[in-house]
Amino acid sequence: MAELVYRPVIGAARTMFKALDLKIDTQGSEHIPKTGGAVLVSNHISYLDFIFTGLGALPQKRLVRFMAKESVFRHKVSGPLMRGMKHIPVDRNQGEDAYAHALRSLRSGEIVGVFPEATISQSFTLKSFKSGAARLAQEAGVPLIPMALWGTQRIWTKGRPRNFKRSHIPITIRVGEPVEAPADQYAGAITRRLRERVQELLEAAQRAYPVRPKDASDTWWVPAHLGGTAPTPAEVRELG
């Protein structure tokens, strides 16, 4: 079926990346299957993570159908685009509908994108994972593909102004080997294994990141445990 909306949106995103002069470093895309279903799982540090997660699948010529808040589908601008790209609306009061929709997509050979932390991590560290991604992979009989993003928080994240200037920001994307999700295993154990893999990829992305903060005022995007001034996970919990 022709992708009358998704491909033009990809073209627009690439034009934006070029205008911002983003330095995008992607490694591991070969781990994304060229055919068949898979659950693509990433950390979540920016409002734009779905764009960069999808970008990581493009070398394999795959389009990702993301599970996203239902309110995004109601917006007069983003709504028609999200529906046209066949993304999956998630109503937290009726989560079973989104789960069934994602399962159908996986069984039809689609890649479904999930952020198992559910919300943006304001500490830029990995939060606990919900088990939905593992359960989807188990029920559909497809692999989980772990991914980590770094640098996206510098463009647009929660509690910070957007930076759509030509700032030459590096974006590091790391994709890992598939994590199998056997139907006879406990979903919680698979989820822990998946989270460990994403953590390893995140640390690899951070080590590979080519720049450091320019000065003391630029340390906000670095986690506290790496010497930055981002709030710790405990401080984020206190803020509510």
Solvent accessible surface area in square Angstrom, and as a share of the most:
residue,aa,sasa,rsa
1,M,206,0.92
2,A,71,0.55
3,E,24,0.11
4,L,147,0.73
5,V,45,0.26
6,Y,15,0.06
7,R,138,0.50
8,P,82,0.52
9,V,42,0.24
10,I,25,0.13
11,G,35,0.34
12,A,65,0.50
13,A,16,0.12
14,R,128,0.47
15,T,94,0.55
16,M,60,0.27
17,F,15,0.06
18,K,165,0.70
19,A,61,0.47
20,L,11,0.06
21,D,31,0.16
22,L,20,0.10
23,K,106,0.45
24,I,57,0.29
25,D,55,0.28
26,T,47,0.27
27,Q,100,0.44
28,G,12,0.12
29,S,10,0.06
30,E,118,0.53
31,H,52,0.23
32,I,1,0.00
33,P,37,0.23
34,K,142,0.60
35,T,111,0.64
36,G,36,0.35
37,G,12,0.11
38,A,0,0.00
39,V,0,0.00
40,L,1,0.00
41,V,0,0.00
42,S,1,0.00
43,N,2,0.01
44,H,28,0.13
45,I,2,0.01
46,S,0,0.00
47,Y,94,0.36
48,L,14,0.07
49,D,0,0.00
50,F,73,0.31
51,I,40,0.20
52,F,0,0.00
53,T,1,0.01
54,G,12,0.12
55,L,26,0.13
56,G,0,0.00
57,A,0,0.00
58,L,29,0.14
59,P,81,0.51
60,Q,25,0.11
61,K,177,0.75
62,R,25,0.09
63,L,18,0.09
64,V,1,0.00
65,R,12,0.04
66,F,6,0.02
67,M,39,0.17
68,A,22,0.17
69,K,114,0.48
70,E,52,0.23
71,S,51,0.33
72,V,49,0.28
73,F,12,0.05
74,R,166,0.60
75,H,98,0.44
76,K,175,0.74
77,V,93,0.53
78,S,30,0.19
79,G,0,0.00
80,P,71,0.45
81,L,74,0.37
82,M,15,0.07
83,R,136,0.50
84,G,24,0.23
85,M,9,0.04
86,K,77,0.33
87,H,7,0.03
88,I,0,0.00
89,P,47,0.30
90,V,37,0.21
91,D,49,0.25
92,R,162,0.59
93,N,141,0.72
94,Q,93,0.42
95,G,33,0.31
96,E,118,0.53
97,D,86,0.44
98,A,4,0.03
99,Y,47,0.18
100,A,41,0.32
101,H,59,0.26
102,A,0,0.00
103,L,14,0.07
104,R,151,0.55
105,S,15,0.10
106,L,2,0.01
107,R,150,0.55
108,S,87,0.56
109,G,24,0.23
110,E,44,0.20
111,I,1,0.00
112,V,0,0.00
113,G,0,0.00
114,V,18,0.10
115,F,30,0.13
116,P,6,0.04
117,E,8,0.04
118,A,40,0.31
119,T,55,0.32
120,I,18,0.09
121,S,1,0.01
122,Q,56,0.25
123,S,5,0.03
124,F,7,0.03
125,T,26,0.15
126,L,13,0.06
127,K,75,0.32
128,S,91,0.59
129,F,23,0.10
130,K,131,0.56
131,S,39,0.25
132,G,20,0.19
133,A,3,0.02
134,A,1,0.01
135,R,108,0.39
136,L,4,0.02
137,A,0,0.00
138,Q,28,0.13
139,E,90,0.40
140,A,19,0.14
141,G,67,0.64
142,V,17,0.10
143,P,31,0.20
144,L,0,0.00
145,I,1,0.00
146,P,0,0.00
147,M,0,0.00
148,A,0,0.00
149,L,0,0.00
150,W,6,0.02
151,G,0,0.00
152,T,0,0.00
153,Q,1,0.00
154,R,34,0.13
155,I,2,0.01
156,W,74,0.26
157,T,2,0.01
158,K,96,0.41
159,G,76,0.73
160,R,99,0.36
161,P,109,0.69
162,R,145,0.53
163,N,41,0.21
164,F,90,0.38
165,K,156,0.66
166,R,141,0.51
167,S,43,0.28
168,H,92,0.41
169,I,4,0.02
170,P,8,0.05
171,I,1,0.00
172,T,1,0.00
173,I,0,0.00
174,R,21,0.08
175,V,7,0.04
176,G,6,0.06
177,E,105,0.47
178,P,54,0.34
179,V,4,0.02
180,E,108,0.48
181,A,11,0.08
182,P,47,0.30
183,A,88,0.68
184,D,133,0.69
185,Q,76,0.34
186,Y,157,0.60
187,A,16,0.12
188,G,16,0.15
189,A,33,0.25
190,I,0,0.00
191,T,12,0.07
192,R,145,0.53
193,R,83,0.30
194,L,1,0.01
195,R,77,0.28
196,E,107,0.48
197,R,69,0.25
198,V,0,0.00
199,Q,52,0.23
200,E,103,0.46
201,L,26,0.13
202,L,4,0.02
203,E,73,0.33
204,A,31,0.24
205,A,0,0.00
206,Q,22,0.10
207,R,170,0.62
208,A,47,0.37
209,Y,6,0.02
210,P,95,0.60
211,V,54,0.31
212,R,154,0.56
213,P,38,0.24
214,K,161,0.68
215,D,80,0.42
216,A,91,0.71
217,S,97,0.62
218,D,18,0.09
219,T,25,0.14
220,W,47,0.16
221,W,5,0.02
222,V,17,0.10
223,P,0,0.00
224,A,41,0.32
225,H,125,0.56
226,L,92,0.46
227,G,66,0.64
228,G,12,0.12
229,T,95,0.55
230,A,4,0.03
231,P,43,0.27
232,T,45,0.26
233,P,59,0.37
234,A,48,0.37
235,E,84,0.37
236,V,35,0.20
237,R,174,0.64
238,E,148,0.66
239,L,143,0.71
240,G,101,0.97
